[in-house]
């Protein structure tokens, strides 16, 4: 059974669709610079008071921070991406022992809830251990993460505390 599951998972490991941290930071910096520069140019053209320069500079920095935080992927998502591409990953299942809602993220097309999950993992040697995972889950899929449900997880055998949801077998978003 376990070898059959491994064979199914080894079909083809897709490249990561997670934006790199540098791309997010550089994109936010470029947008903030263009916004701040154009506003400062407009203020200089109108011979505005010099204090407006500092206000626009502070506002541009605030925009940079907000955009960077909003678009950086979560640690769990990055770990899931790394583990799914790793050849040293172990697959197992875990039962949700506790689910806590830790906030929501909403856009025009999707509403996600950040969940704090406490999982009881079934290790390959037959022992159970508890781990905590924070994950963003689309609201329509939240019943799959209710207390008592089983989810598929990935973990690093060299460091079993590094655990992430296996998104191929337990989706967190409707595609």
C-alpha angles and dihedrals in degrees: 000000000000093000090049090054091048091051091051091050095047093063096108128326109223123223115257117275090192113111113243117251091240092054091052094047094045092047092050091046092050093049093046092047093049092046094046093043094051092047092048091048090053091049092050092049090055094046091238124180112284091240089073089065091062092043091053091046091053091045091051090051090050090052089050092052094046094048093046094050093043096052103036110105118242121260091246092052092050091046091049089052093049094045094047090056095043122101091208096061124123123213123212142145130249135195117229106241097174135007123197126184109226102178142306137259117204135185136162092277108026142036118200131182123210107230128197105210127192107202133192103213125206104221122207091252090058098255124126124226134174125236136171123228130182113208139166110235128185108245095240089059097048094100087067088064098047121130110284096023122122121237131185116241139185123217139176110246090207090056110020091186089072100088130161136171113264099236094194093061100027107033120206095190135044107240 
